[in-house]
Amino acid sequence: MRGGLSIVLALLLCYGCDRKEADTPPDFAAILYPDDNASTPEGVDLGERLFFDPLLSADGTVSCASCHQPALAFSDGKPLSVGIDGLVGFRNTPSLTNVGYLHQPLFWDGRATNLEAQALHPVGTAHEMAGSWPVVIDALRSRPTYVTAFREAFGDVPIDSTLVGRALAQYQRTLVSMNSTYDRVRQGEAQYTEQEALGHAIFFDLGDDPGGPFAGLVRGECAHCHTPPHFTNQRYANNGLDEAVDLDDFTDKGRGAINGQRYDNGRFRTPGLRNVALTAPYMHDGRFGSLQEVVAHYNSGGEYAENKSANVRPLGLSVPQQAALVAFLETLTDDSFVVGSLRGVGLNTDSTDYSTD
Protein backbone atom coordinates (compact mmCIF):
# COMPACT_ATOMS: atom_id res chain seq x y z
CA MET A 1 0.00 0.00 0.00
CA ARG A 2 1.04 3.64 -0.39
CA GLY A 3 3.49 5.14 2.08
CA GLY A 4 1.69 6.92 4.90
CA LEU A 5 -1.59 5.23 4.04
CA SER A 6 -1.55 3.24 7.26
CA ILE A 7 -1.89 6.47 9.25
CA VAL A 8 -4.92 7.54 7.25
CA LEU A 9 -6.38 4.06 7.49
CA ALA A 10 -6.17 4.39 11.25
CA LEU A 11 -8.17 7.61 11.00
CA LEU A 12 -10.68 6.01 8.63
CA LEU A 13 -11.01 2.98 10.87
CA CYS A 14 -12.12 5.34 13.64
CA TYR A 15 -14.24 7.51 11.35
CA GLY A 16 -16.96 9.21 13.34
CA CYS A 17 -15.32 8.70 16.77
CA ASP A 18 -16.66 12.05 17.91
CA ARG A 19 -20.25 11.11 17.12
CA LYS A 20 -22.73 10.86 19.96
CA GLU A 21 -24.82 7.79 20.32
CA ALA A 22 -28.38 8.26 19.10
CA ASP A 23 -31.40 6.09 18.63
CA THR A 24 -31.36 6.90 14.93
CA PRO A 25 -28.25 7.88 12.98
CA PRO A 26 -28.29 11.63 12.26
CA ASP A 27 -28.05 11.08 8.50
CA PHE A 28 -31.32 9.11 8.45
CA ALA A 29 -34.11 11.39 7.26
CA ALA A 30 -37.44 10.99 9.00
CA ILE A 31 -39.83 8.35 7.72
CA LEU A 32 -42.69 10.06 5.93
CA TYR A 33 -45.97 8.77 7.33
CA PRO A 34 -49.07 9.34 5.17
CA ASP A 35 -51.68 11.64 6.68
CA ASP A 36 -54.29 8.91 6.32
CA ASN A 37 -52.15 6.12 7.76
CA ALA A 38 -50.30 7.21 10.86
CA SER A 39 -48.67 4.19 12.51
CA THR A 40 -50.07 2.89 15.79
CA PRO A 41 -49.07 -0.12 17.90
CA GLU A 42 -52.38 -1.75 17.00
CA GLY A 43 -51.89 -1.12 13.29
CA VAL A 44 -48.32 -2.42 13.32
CA ASP A 45 -49.35 -5.56 15.21
CA LEU A 46 -52.17 -6.20 12.75
CA GLY A 47 -49.83 -5.65 9.81
CA GLU A 48 -47.36 -8.13 11.23
CA ARG A 49 -50.10 -10.75 11.65
CA LEU A 50 -51.23 -10.23 8.07
CA PHE A 51 -47.65 -10.32 6.76
CA PHE A 52 -47.09 -13.82 8.14
CA ASP A 53 -50.58 -15.17 7.39
CA PRO A 54 -51.04 -17.37 4.28
CA LEU A 55 -54.77 -16.61 4.50
CA LEU A 56 -54.13 -13.85 1.96
CA SER A 57 -53.31 -16.38 -0.78
CA ALA A 58 -55.75 -18.37 -2.89
CA ASP A 59 -55.02 -21.72 -1.28
CA GLY A 60 -53.65 -20.68 2.10
CA THR A 61 -50.05 -21.68 1.36
CA VAL A 62 -48.28 -18.38 0.60
CA SER A 63 -47.82 -15.36 2.84
CA CYS A 64 -45.88 -12.14 2.34
CA ALA A 65 -43.15 -13.72 4.46
CA SER A 66 -42.86 -16.66 2.07
CA CYS A 67 -40.90 -14.38 -0.26
CA HIS A 68 -39.79 -11.78 2.29
CA GLN A 69 -38.09 -13.91 4.92
CA PRO A 70 -36.71 -12.14 8.01
CA ALA A 71 -33.61 -14.34 8.19
CA LEU A 72 -32.67 -13.19 4.67
CA ALA A 73 -33.29 -9.50 5.35
CA PHE A 74 -36.78 -9.95 3.92
CA SER A 75 -35.69 -11.49 0.62
CA ASP A 76 -36.03 -15.18 -0.31
CA GLY A 77 -32.67 -16.52 -1.52
CA LYS A 78 -34.04 -17.46 -4.96
CA PRO A 79 -33.11 -16.03 -8.36
CA LEU A 80 -36.78 -15.40 -9.13
CA SER A 81 -39.73 -15.24 -6.76
CA VAL A 82 -41.78 -18.41 -6.31
CA GLY A 83 -45.47 -18.17 -5.54
CA ILE A 84 -48.54 -20.34 -5.33
CA ASP A 85 -48.28 -23.87 -6.76
CA GLY A 86 -44.55 -23.32 -7.22
CA LEU A 87 -45.13 -20.82 -10.04
CA VAL A 88 -41.95 -18.91 -10.80
CA GLY A 89 -42.13 -15.18 -11.31
CA PHE A 90 -39.99 -13.11 -13.65
CA ARG A 91 -38.08 -10.94 -11.15
CA ASN A 92 -35.96 -11.31 -8.05
CA THR A 93 -37.60 -10.59 -4.69
CA PRO A 94 -36.25 -7.29 -3.32
CA SER A 95 -35.32 -6.88 0.32
CA LEU A 96 -37.61 -4.79 2.52
CA THR A 97 -34.76 -3.40 4.63
CA ASN A 98 -35.55 0.26 5.46
CA VAL A 99 -38.34 0.28 2.89
CA GLY A 100 -40.24 2.79 5.02
CA TYR A 101 -37.61 5.41 4.23
CA LEU A 102 -38.03 5.03 0.48
CA HIS A 103 -40.40 7.72 -0.76
CA GLN A 104 -40.13 7.11 -4.51
CA PRO A 105 -42.22 4.52 -6.44
CA LEU A 106 -41.56 0.92 -5.40
CA PHE A 107 -40.92 -2.42 -7.14
CA TRP A 108 -38.10 -2.89 -9.64
CA ASP A 109 -40.13 -0.95 -12.22
CA GLY A 110 -41.72 1.63 -9.92
CA ARG A 111 -45.31 0.56 -10.50
CA ALA A 112 -46.44 1.27 -6.91
CA THR A 113 -46.44 4.85 -5.67
CA ASN A 114 -46.12 4.00 -1.97
CA LEU A 115 -46.08 1.17 0.56
CA GLU A 116 -49.85 1.13 0.91
CA ALA A 117 -50.22 0.54 -2.83
CA GLN A 118 -47.29 -1.88 -3.00
CA ALA A 119 -48.85 -4.14 -0.37
CA LEU A 120 -51.93 -4.71 -2.54
CA HIS A 121 -50.17 -6.06 -5.64
CA PRO A 122 -49.03 -9.59 -4.60
CA VAL A 123 -52.45 -10.81 -3.44
CA GLY A 124 -54.00 -10.67 -6.89
CA THR A 125 -50.91 -11.52 -8.94
CA ALA A 126 -51.27 -14.95 -10.57
CA HIS A 127 -47.70 -16.15 -9.94
CA GLU A 128 -47.58 -14.80 -6.37
CA MET A 129 -50.61 -15.26 -4.11
CA ALA A 130 -53.19 -15.63 -6.92
CA GLY A 131 -55.89 -14.49 -4.57
CA SER A 132 -59.10 -12.57 -4.95
CA TRP A 133 -59.62 -9.50 -2.80
CA PRO A 134 -63.37 -10.16 -2.30
CA VAL A 135 -62.55 -13.68 -1.11
CA VAL A 136 -59.74 -12.47 1.17
CA ILE A 137 -61.91 -9.75 2.68
CA ASP A 138 -64.75 -12.23 3.31
CA ALA A 139 -62.28 -14.53 5.05
CA LEU A 140 -60.97 -11.73 7.28
CA ARG A 141 -64.49 -10.53 8.14
CA SER A 142 -65.49 -14.07 9.12
CA ARG A 143 -62.76 -14.32 11.78
CA PRO A 144 -63.66 -12.52 15.02
CA THR A 145 -60.03 -12.11 16.07
CA TYR A 146 -59.28 -10.23 12.86
CA VAL A 147 -62.49 -8.21 13.18
CA THR A 148 -61.36 -7.14 16.64
CA ALA A 149 -57.83 -6.41 15.47
CA PHE A 150 -58.99 -4.23 12.59
CA ARG A 151 -61.39 -2.35 14.88
CA GLU A 152 -58.61 -1.68 17.37
CA ALA A 153 -56.33 -0.45 14.60
CA PHE A 154 -58.71 1.56 12.44
CA GLY A 155 -61.96 2.03 14.31
CA ASP A 156 -65.44 0.77 13.57
CA VAL A 157 -65.21 0.69 9.77
CA PRO A 158 -65.68 -2.25 7.39
CA ILE A 159 -62.59 -4.32 6.64
CA ASP A 160 -61.47 -3.75 3.05
CA SER A 161 -58.33 -4.04 0.92
CA THR A 162 -57.37 -0.44 1.69
CA LEU A 163 -57.15 -1.22 5.40
CA VAL A 164 -55.16 -4.38 4.69
CA GLY A 165 -52.68 -2.32 2.67
CA ARG A 166 -52.44 0.28 5.41
CA ALA A 167 -51.77 -2.32 8.10
CA LEU A 168 -49.11 -4.06 6.02
CA ALA A 169 -47.48 -0.71 5.29
CA GLN A 170 -47.40 0.17 8.98
CA TYR A 171 -45.60 -3.06 9.76
CA GLN A 172 -43.12 -2.66 6.92
CA ARG A 173 -42.21 0.83 8.17
CA THR A 174 -40.89 -0.81 11.34
CA LEU A 175 -38.28 -2.80 9.37
CA VAL A 176 -35.46 -0.42 10.18
CA SER A 177 -31.81 -1.46 9.95
CA MET A 178 -29.24 0.95 11.40
CA ASN A 179 -26.78 -1.14 13.43
CA SER A 180 -24.35 -2.57 10.88
CA THR A 181 -20.58 -2.44 11.23
CA TYR A 182 -20.71 0.51 8.82
CA ASP A 183 -23.01 2.38 11.22
CA ARG A 184 -20.95 1.50 14.27
CA VAL A 185 -17.76 2.69 12.57
CA ARG A 186 -19.43 6.00 11.77
CA GLN A 187 -20.52 6.30 15.40
CA GLY A 188 -17.07 5.48 16.74
CA GLU A 189 -18.17 2.15 18.21
CA ALA A 190 -16.26 -0.17 15.84
CA GLN A 191 -13.31 -0.23 13.47
CA TYR A 192 -12.92 -1.45 9.93
CA THR A 193 -10.33 -4.05 9.12
CA GLU A 194 -7.69 -2.78 6.71
CA GLN A 195 -9.40 -4.65 3.87
CA GLU A 196 -12.82 -3.17 4.72
CA ALA A 197 -11.33 0.32 4.93
CA LEU A 198 -9.81 -0.10 1.46
CA GLY A 199 -13.20 -1.25 0.16
CA HIS A 200 -14.81 1.81 1.76
CA ALA A 201 -12.33 4.06 -0.05
CA ILE A 202 -13.03 2.36 -3.40
CA PHE A 203 -16.81 2.47 -2.89
CA PHE A 204 -16.80 6.20 -2.13
CA ASP A 205 -14.14 7.16 -4.71
CA LEU A 206 -11.79 8.59 -2.09
CA GLY A 207 -9.00 8.45 -4.66
CA ASP A 208 -10.51 11.55 -6.29
CA ASP A 209 -8.83 13.82 -3.76
CA PRO A 210 -5.49 14.69 -5.43
CA GLY A 211 -3.91 15.68 -2.14
CA GLY A 212 -5.37 12.87 -0.08
CA PRO A 213 -3.76 9.65 1.06
CA PHE A 214 -5.85 7.59 -1.40
CA ALA A 215 -4.93 9.78 -4.39
CA GLY A 216 -4.92 7.70 -7.54
CA LEU A 217 -6.86 4.79 -6.01
CA VAL A 218 -9.16 3.18 -8.56
CA ARG A 219 -12.69 4.56 -8.50
CA GLY A 220 -15.48 2.13 -7.75
CA GLU A 221 -18.25 4.43 -9.03
CA CYS A 222 -20.60 2.78 -6.53
CA ALA A 223 -21.90 5.65 -4.41
CA HIS A 224 -23.30 7.60 -7.37
CA CYS A 225 -26.28 5.24 -7.37
CA HIS A 226 -25.94 3.49 -4.01
CA THR A 227 -26.12 6.61 -1.90
CA PRO A 228 -25.96 6.47 1.90
CA PRO A 229 -27.60 6.16 4.32
CA HIS A 230 -29.82 3.54 2.63
CA PHE A 231 -27.41 2.99 -0.25
CA THR A 232 -29.87 3.81 -3.01
CA ASN A 233 -30.68 6.98 -4.91
CA GLN A 234 -34.17 5.54 -5.56
CA ARG A 235 -33.75 6.18 -9.29
CA TYR A 236 -33.76 3.91 -12.33
CA ALA A 237 -30.72 2.87 -14.32
CA ASN A 238 -29.50 0.47 -16.96
CA ASN A 239 -26.47 -1.10 -15.30
CA GLY A 240 -25.20 -2.88 -18.38
CA LEU A 241 -26.52 -6.37 -17.77
CA ASP A 242 -27.60 -7.03 -21.36
CA GLU A 243 -26.48 -5.80 -24.74
CA ALA A 244 -29.18 -3.90 -26.59
CA VAL A 245 -28.33 -2.55 -30.02
CA ASP A 246 -31.83 -1.12 -30.06
CA LEU A 247 -33.73 0.06 -26.99
CA ASP A 248 -36.64 -2.16 -28.00
CA ASP A 249 -34.44 -5.27 -27.71
CA PHE A 250 -34.80 -5.68 -23.94
CA THR A 251 -36.80 -8.77 -22.99
CA ASP A 252 -37.79 -7.13 -19.70
CA LYS A 253 -38.33 -3.44 -20.36
CA GLY A 254 -38.42 -2.53 -16.68
CA ARG A 255 -39.37 1.08 -16.02
CA GLY A 256 -40.13 1.64 -19.70
CA ALA A 257 -42.97 -0.88 -19.58
CA ILE A 258 -44.64 1.21 -16.86
CA ASN A 259 -44.20 4.77 -18.10
CA GLY A 260 -44.09 4.09 -21.83
CA GLN A 261 -40.81 5.97 -22.23
CA ARG A 262 -38.58 4.14 -24.71
CA TYR A 263 -35.40 5.50 -23.14
CA ASP A 264 -36.41 3.85 -19.86
CA ASN A 265 -36.48 0.37 -21.41
CA GLY A 266 -34.10 -1.91 -19.53
CA ARG A 267 -33.82 0.49 -16.61
CA PHE A 268 -34.57 -0.74 -13.09
CA ARG A 269 -34.79 0.78 -9.64
CA THR A 270 -31.48 0.98 -7.79
CA PRO A 271 -31.83 -1.40 -4.81
CA GLY A 272 -30.61 -0.45 -1.35
CA LEU A 273 -27.50 -2.32 -0.22
CA ARG A 274 -28.12 -2.60 3.49
CA ASN A 275 -27.85 -6.28 4.46
CA VAL A 276 -26.87 -7.01 0.86
CA ALA A 277 -24.66 -9.93 1.90
CA LEU A 278 -27.85 -11.71 3.05
CA THR A 279 -29.93 -11.14 -0.07
CA ALA A 280 -28.23 -13.18 -2.81
CA PRO A 281 -28.82 -13.79 -5.65
CA TYR A 282 -28.60 -10.33 -7.18
CA MET A 283 -30.00 -8.07 -9.91
CA HIS A 284 -33.62 -7.78 -11.00
CA ASP A 285 -33.44 -11.25 -12.53
CA GLY A 286 -31.25 -12.89 -9.88
CA ARG A 287 -28.51 -13.78 -12.37
CA PHE A 288 -25.56 -13.30 -10.02
CA GLY A 289 -25.19 -15.71 -7.14
CA SER A 290 -22.56 -13.81 -5.15
CA LEU A 291 -21.25 -10.36 -4.40
CA GLN A 292 -18.01 -11.38 -6.08
CA GLU A 293 -19.93 -11.88 -9.33
CA VAL A 294 -21.64 -8.51 -8.92
CA VAL A 295 -18.33 -6.71 -8.42
CA ALA A 296 -16.79 -8.56 -11.37
CA HIS A 297 -19.70 -7.41 -13.57
CA TYR A 298 -19.19 -3.77 -12.69
CA ASN A 299 -15.44 -4.11 -13.02
CA SER A 300 -15.96 -5.35 -16.59
CA GLY A 301 -17.96 -2.29 -17.58
CA GLY A 302 -21.07 -4.21 -18.58
CA GLU A 303 -22.73 -4.56 -21.99
CA TYR A 304 -23.56 -1.86 -24.53
CA ALA A 305 -26.90 -0.09 -24.64
CA GLU A 306 -27.66 3.49 -25.60
CA ASN A 307 -29.06 4.21 -22.16
CA LYS A 308 -26.44 2.40 -20.08
CA SER A 309 -25.44 4.45 -17.06
CA ALA A 310 -22.29 6.51 -17.59
CA ASN A 311 -21.09 5.24 -14.21
CA VAL A 312 -20.96 1.67 -15.51
CA ARG A 313 -17.58 1.47 -17.23
CA PRO A 314 -14.45 -0.72 -17.05
CA LEU A 315 -12.93 -0.01 -13.64
CA GLY A 316 -9.61 -1.83 -13.63
CA LEU A 317 -9.93 -3.12 -10.07
CA SER A 318 -7.33 -5.72 -9.15
CA VAL A 319 -8.40 -9.01 -7.59
CA PRO A 320 -7.44 -7.79 -4.06
CA GLN A 321 -9.33 -4.53 -4.66
CA GLN A 322 -12.43 -6.43 -5.76
CA ALA A 323 -12.18 -8.54 -2.59
CA ALA A 324 -11.85 -5.36 -0.53
CA LEU A 325 -15.01 -3.95 -2.08
CA VAL A 326 -16.89 -7.13 -1.21
CA ALA A 327 -15.53 -6.91 2.34
CA PHE A 328 -16.92 -3.39 2.66
CA LEU A 329 -20.33 -4.48 1.34
CA GLU A 330 -20.39 -7.14 4.05
CA THR A 331 -20.04 -4.39 6.69
CA LEU A 332 -23.57 -3.31 5.76
CA THR A 333 -24.97 -6.43 7.45
CA ASP A 334 -27.02 -5.72 10.58
CA ASP A 335 -27.37 -8.92 12.60
CA SER A 336 -29.57 -7.23 15.20
CA PHE A 337 -32.06 -6.30 12.47
CA VAL A 338 -32.38 -9.92 11.40
CA VAL A 339 -32.72 -11.25 14.95
CA GLY A 340 -35.23 -8.54 15.89
CA SER A 341 -37.35 -9.24 12.82
CA LEU A 342 -37.59 -12.94 13.59
CA ARG A 343 -40.18 -12.25 16.29
CA GLY A 344 -42.92 -12.49 13.67
CA VAL A 345 -41.95 -15.97 12.52
CA GLY A 346 -44.57 -18.44 13.63
CA LEU A 347 -47.45 -16.00 13.72
CA ASN A 348 -50.45 -17.50 11.98
CA THR A 349 -48.52 -20.44 10.60
CA ASP A 350 -51.01 -22.93 11.99
CA SER A 351 -54.00 -20.62 11.43
CA THR A 352 -54.89 -20.88 15.09
CA ASP A 353 -54.45 -17.52 16.81
CA TYR A 354 -55.51 -15.11 14.11
CA SER A 355 -56.91 -17.00 11.14
CA THR A 356 -59.60 -19.08 12.80
CA ASP A 357 -61.60 -19.15 15.99
C-alpha distance (Angstrom), angle and dihedral (degrees) to the residues before:
residue distance angle dihedral
M1 . . .
R2 3.81 . .
G3 3.78 119.2 .
G4 3.79 111.5 -94.6
L5 3.79 91.8 15.7
S6 3.78 91.8 112.3
I7 3.81 89.8 65.1
V8 3.79 92.0 52.7
L9 3.78 90.9 44.4
A10 3.78 87.7 56.9
L11 3.80 88.8 54.5
L12 3.80 91.8 46.0
L13 3.78 91.5 47.8
C14 3.80 87.8 58.5
Y15 3.80 94.5 40.1
G16 3.77 110.0 154.7
C17 3.83 95.9 18.0
D18 3.79 89.9 144.9
R19 3.79 93.1 56.0
K20 3.77 118.8 115.3
E21 3.73 119.7 -128.5
A22 3.79 113.0 -102.6
D23 3.75 136.5 174.8
T24 3.79 89.5 -119.3
P25 3.80 124.3 26.2
P26 3.82 109.9 -105.0
D27 3.81 92.5 -122.5
F28 3.82 91.9 60.3
A29 3.79 108.8 100.1
A30 3.78 116.0 -141.1
I31 3.78 118.4 -85.7
L32 3.79 108.9 -107.2
Y33 3.79 109.0 -128.1
P34 3.82 116.2 -161.6
D35 3.79 115.0 -115.5
D36 3.80 90.0 -123.8
N37 3.80 96.0 46.6
A38 3.77 112.1 44.3
S39 3.80 109.7 170.7
T40 3.80 119.2 -109.1
P41 3.81 130.8 177.0
E42 3.80 88.9 -111.4
G43 3.80 92.7 50.3
V44 3.80 93.3 47.3
D45 3.80 91.8 48.6
L46 3.80 91.1 49.9
G47 3.80 91.1 47.6
E48 3.78 90.8 52.0
R49 3.81 91.4 51.0
L50 3.79 91.0 50.2
F51 3.81 92.3 45.7
F52 3.80 91.9 59.2
D53 3.82 96.9 37.4
P54 3.84 118.1 100.6
L55 3.81 87.4 -161.1
L56 3.81 86.6 95.9
S57 3.82 92.0 67.4
A58 3.79 127.4 79.9
D59 3.79 96.1 -109.2
G60 3.80 101.7 23.3
T61 3.80 95.5 -108.7
V62 3.81 104.5 102.3
S63 3.79 129.0 60.9
C64 3.79 131.5 174.8
A65 3.80 86.6 -99.7
S66 3.80 91.4 57.6
C67 3.80 87.7 77.3
H68 3.81 98.6 21.1
Q69 3.79 102.1 54.4
P70 3.83 117.5 -178.1
A71 3.81 93.5 -141.7
L72 3.82 89.1 58.9
A73 3.80 95.0 46.5
F74 3.80 88.2 -95.0
S75 3.80 96.3 -53.5
D76 3.83 125.3 106.0
G77 3.82 109.7 -128.1
K78 3.82 93.1 -120.2
P79 3.80 128.6 115.3
L80 3.81 90.4 -128.2
S81 3.78 129.3 17.6
V82 3.80 117.2 -95.6
G83 3.78 119.8 -149.4
I84 3.77 140.4 169.6
D85 3.81 117.2 -12.2
G86 3.80 88.8 8.1
L87 3.81 92.0 -70.2
V88 3.78 110.8 166.5
G89 3.77 119.3 -135.5
F90 3.78 126.8 -146.6
R91 3.81 101.0 -115.4
N92 3.77 139.7 52.3
T93 3.81 117.6 -101.5
P94 3.82 109.1 -107.9
S95 3.78 121.8 -137.4
L96 3.80 117.9 -107.2
T97 3.81 94.0 -145.3
N98 3.83 108.2 142.5
V99 3.79 90.7 -12.5
G100 3.81 89.5 148.8
Y101 3.79 89.7 68.7
L102 3.79 93.4 55.5
H103 3.79 108.9 96.5
Q104 3.81 99.6 174.0
P105 3.85 124.3 85.3
L106 3.80 113.9 -63.8
F107 3.83 137.1 -133.6
W108 3.80 122.0 55.8
D109 3.81 89.4 -74.8
G110 3.80 99.2 36.7
R111 3.78 96.6 -117.0
A112 3.83 94.8 144.6
T113 3.79 118.8 66.0
N114 3.81 96.2 -155.4
L115 3.80 144.5 -6.3
E116 3.78 93.3 -86.1
A117 3.81 90.6 57.2
Q118 3.81 93.7 39.9
A119 3.80 91.9 56.6
L120 3.80 91.6 59.8
H121 3.81 98.2 56.4
P122 3.85 103.9 72.6
V123 3.82 96.2 53.3
G124 3.78 94.5 65.7
T125 3.80 98.7 32.2
A126 3.82 110.8 111.7
H127 3.81 97.2 -138.5
E128 3.81 94.2 42.3
M129 3.81 119.0 42.5
A130 3.83 96.5 -23.6
G131 3.76 89.6 -155.9
S132 3.76 134.7 148.1
W133 3.79 118.2 -126.1
P134 3.84 93.9 -142.7
V135 3.81 89.5 53.0
V136 3.81 93.0 45.8
I137 3.80 92.4 48.3
D138 3.82 91.5 48.9
A139 3.80 89.2 51.3
L140 3.81 92.6 50.6
R141 3.82 92.7 46.4
S142 3.80 90.4 51.3
R143 3.82 93.1 58.5
P144 3.82 113.1 78.8
T145 3.80 93.3 -156.7
Y146 3.79 90.5 57.7
V147 3.81 91.6 43.6
T148 3.80 88.6 54.9
A149 3.79 92.8 44.9
F150 3.80 93.4 51.2
R151 3.81 91.2 47.1
E152 3.80 91.1 51.6
A153 3.79 91.0 48.7
F154 3.79 102.2 40.5
G155 3.78 108.9 11.4
D156 3.78 130.8 -114.7
V157 3.81 98.4 -30.7
P158 3.81 129.0 121.6
I159 3.80 116.3 -88.3
D160 3.80 110.3 -109.7
S161 3.80 139.5 156.9
T162 3.80 91.4 -90.3
L163 3.80 91.0 61.1
V164 3.80 91.1 46.2
G165 3.81 89.5 53.6
R166 3.79 91.5 47.7
A167 3.80 93.0 50.6
L168 3.80 92.9 47.8
A169 3.80 90.2 48.2
Q170 3.80 91.5 51.3
Y171 3.79 90.7 53.9
Q172 3.80 93.7 46.1
R173 3.81 90.4 53.0
T174 3.80 87.8 63.7
L175 3.83 91.9 61.1
V176 3.79 94.0 99.5
S177 3.80 122.1 159.2
M178 3.80 116.9 -169.7
N179 3.82 107.0 135.3
S180 3.79 105.2 81.5
T181 3.78 124.4 131.3
Y182 3.81 86.3 -100.3
D183 3.81 90.2 58.0
R184 3.78 93.7 44.9
V185 3.80 91.3 50.4
R186 3.80 89.9 52.3
Q187 3.80 89.7 50.0
G188 3.80 93.3 48.4
E189 3.80 93.6 -112.4
A190 3.82 98.4 111.2
Q191 3.79 141.9 21.2
Y192 3.77 132.5 -131.2
T193 3.75 120.0 -122.7
E194 3.79 112.7 -117.5
Q195 3.80 89.9 -101.9
E196 3.82 92.7 50.4
A197 3.81 90.8 48.1
L198 3.81 90.4 52.9
G199 3.81 89.3 49.8
H200 3.81 89.4 50.2
A201 3.81 89.9 53.3
I202 3.82 92.0 49.6
F203 3.81 93.0 45.9
F204 3.81 93.0 52.0
D205 3.83 96.5 38.4
L206 3.80 93.5 -120.4
G207 3.80 88.4 164.0
D208 3.82 88.2 76.5
D209 3.79 91.4 81.3
P210 3.84 103.2 91.3
G211 3.79 92.4 -159.9
G212 3.77 96.8 41.0
P213 3.78 129.5 100.7
F214 3.83 91.7 -108.1
A215 3.82 93.7 51.1
G216 3.78 109.7 149.3
L217 3.81 94.8 16.0
V218 3.79 111.4 145.1
R219 3.79 113.7 -93.7
G220 3.77 117.2 -120.0
E221 3.83 94.7 -164.1
C222 3.81 88.0 -150.6
A223 3.79 104.4 123.0
H224 3.81 94.7 56.9
C225 3.80 88.3 78.4
H226 3.81 102.3 13.9
T227 3.77 96.2 59.1
P228 3.81 121.6 179.1
P229 2.94 143.4 -87.4
H230 3.82 91.8 38.4
F231 3.80 93.8 14.5
T232 3.78 96.4 -123.3
N233 3.79 133.2 93.8
Q234 3.83 88.0 -154.9
R235 3.80 90.2 -127.4
Y236 3.79 133.3 119.9
A237 3.78 125.7 -105.6
N238 3.78 143.4 167.3
N239 3.79 102.4 -127.5
G240 3.78 96.3 -170.0
L241 3.78 100.8 -98.8
D242 3.80 96.3 138.6
E243 3.77 134.9 27.5
A244 3.78 112.9 -117.5
V245 3.79 117.5 179.9
D246 3.79 86.2 -178.6
L247 3.79 124.9 31.7
D248 3.80 89.2 -127.6
D249 3.83 90.8 61.2
F250 3.81 96.1 82.7
T251 3.80 112.6 111.5
D252 3.81 90.1 -154.4
K253 3.79 107.9 36.8
G254 3.79 93.8 -167.5
R255 3.80 113.6 -172.9
G256 3.80 91.2 6.7
A257 3.80 91.3 64.0
I258 3.81 89.3 58.4
N259 3.79 103.3 42.7
G260 3.80 99.1 27.9
Q261 3.80 92.4 -126.8
R262 3.80 109.7 141.0
Y263 3.80 92.9 -153.2
D264 3.81 88.6 59.5
N265 3.81 92.9 59.3
G266 3.80 109.5 122.2
R267 3.79 92.7 15.0
F268 3.81 119.6 125.6
R269 3.77 136.4 -175.9
T270 3.79 114.7 -86.4
P271 3.83 105.7 -113.8
G272 3.78 121.9 -136.8
L273 3.80 114.3 -108.4
R274 3.78 101.2 -146.7
N275 3.82 107.9 125.8
V276 3.80 87.9 3.9
A277 3.81 92.0 148.5
L278 3.83 87.5 65.9
T279 3.79 98.1 48.5
A280 3.82 105.4 67.0
P281 2.96 135.3 175.9
Y282 3.79 100.8 63.7
M283 3.81 143.9 -147.4
H284 3.79 127.1 40.6
D285 3.80 90.0 -70.2
G286 3.81 98.0 37.8
R287 3.81 93.4 -120.6
F288 3.80 97.1 145.4
G289 3.78 117.9 67.4
S290 3.80 98.6 -167.4
L291 3.77 143.3 29.0
Q292 3.79 87.8 -115.2
E293 3.80 89.2 62.1
V294 3.80 91.0 47.9
V295 3.80 92.6 52.0
A296 3.81 91.0 45.8
H297 3.82 89.5 53.5
Y298 3.78 93.1 53.5
N299 3.78 91.4 42.7
S300 3.82 88.6 56.7
G301 3.79 93.1 55.0
G302 3.80 95.3 -121.4
E303 3.80 129.8 -115.7
Y304 3.79 129.0 -47.1
A305 3.78 123.2 -92.0
E306 3.78 129.0 146.3
N307 3.78 91.4 -118.8
K308 3.80 98.7 42.3
S309 3.79 111.2 137.3
A310 3.80 113.6 -96.3
N311 3.80 87.6 -133.3
V312 3.80 91.2 64.4
R313 3.79 103.6 83.6
P314 3.83 137.4 124.9
L315 3.80 105.3 -67.1
G316 3.78 105.2 -173.1
L317 3.80 95.3 -138.3
S318 3.79 113.8 169.3
V319 3.80 120.1 -129.4
P320 3.85 91.9 -100.6
Q321 3.81 90.2 48.1
Q322 3.80 91.3 51.4
A323 3.81 89.0 50.4
A324 3.80 89.7 49.9
L325 3.80 90.9 53.0
V326 3.80 90.3 51.9
A327 3.81 89.4 48.8
F328 3.80 90.0 54.8
L329 3.81 91.9 48.9
E330 3.79 88.2 54.2
T331 3.83 89.4 58.3
L332 3.81 87.1 68.8
T333 3.82 90.0 71.8
D334 3.80 114.2 112.6
D335 3.80 109.2 -162.8
S336 3.80 92.5 -177.3
F337 3.81 89.8 58.2
V338 3.79 91.4 55.3
V339 3.80 94.4 45.6
G340 3.81 92.4 45.6
S341 3.80 92.1 49.9
L342 3.79 92.8 52.9
R343 3.80 90.6 76.8
G344 3.80 89.3 88.1
V345 3.79 94.8 56.1
G346 3.77 109.6 109.4
L347 3.78 96.5 27.0
N348 3.78 109.7 133.2
T349 3.78 94.1 -9.8
D350 3.78 92.4 127.9
S351 3.82 93.6 34.8
T352 3.77 90.0 -124.0
D353 3.80 110.4 113.8
Y354 3.77 102.0 35.6
S355 3.78 110.4 6.9
T356 3.79 101.3 54.7
D357 3.77 139.2 18.4
